[in-house]
Amino acid sequence: MQRTSFWLVLVIFLSSCGSQQTVLRPGDLQHPTTIILVRHAEKADDGTSDPALTPLGQSRAQRLAAMLAPMEVDAVYSTPYKRTRLTGVPTAELKHLTVQEYSPNDKAFLSKLTSDYAGKTILVVGHSNTIPTLVNALTGKAYEQLGESEYDKLFIVEVVDGIGRVMVLSY
């Protein structure tokens, strides 16, 4: 699917979801910044503070890469843990990128993403408590922390003129 037609459909869908009327300008369809945010896939219960992924988690990470295959992904970010890095690796490898590390406590992270990758698409892998916080900061919404066994949420945030709109999917 061509990037423009996919984003046109996505922008029209997101525009119809809100209660406010949205006026689209020609530049809006050409330069949205898309941030795809996911919690890491299923982690092993190995008694350590930095577990890897279970076989189910590895399969979910592969499924994420397959879902994102038709899209242009310009960067992949992960917190400095095995489970987050391993969730992002299949997408990064598919797109010939390296997984870049970020700190979930870095207050400037989202500003850096939206300025450094303006008009591009970024995958961000985090945790049950950090992903909703990032989505909330981008959109002004109030998503709650994900449940401990909730690994299937995918948040797609389109940022246009500093305003983020979100679509939540399961994968």
ABEGO torsion letter per residue (X at the ends): XBAAAAAAAAAAAAAAABABBBBBBAAAAAABBBBBBBBBBBBBBAGBABBBBBAAAAAAAAAAAAAAAABBBABBBBBABAAAAAAAAAAAAAAGBBBBBBBAABAAAAAAAAAAABGBBBBBBBBAAAAAAAAAAAAGBBBBBBBAABAABBBBBBBBGGBBBBBBBBX
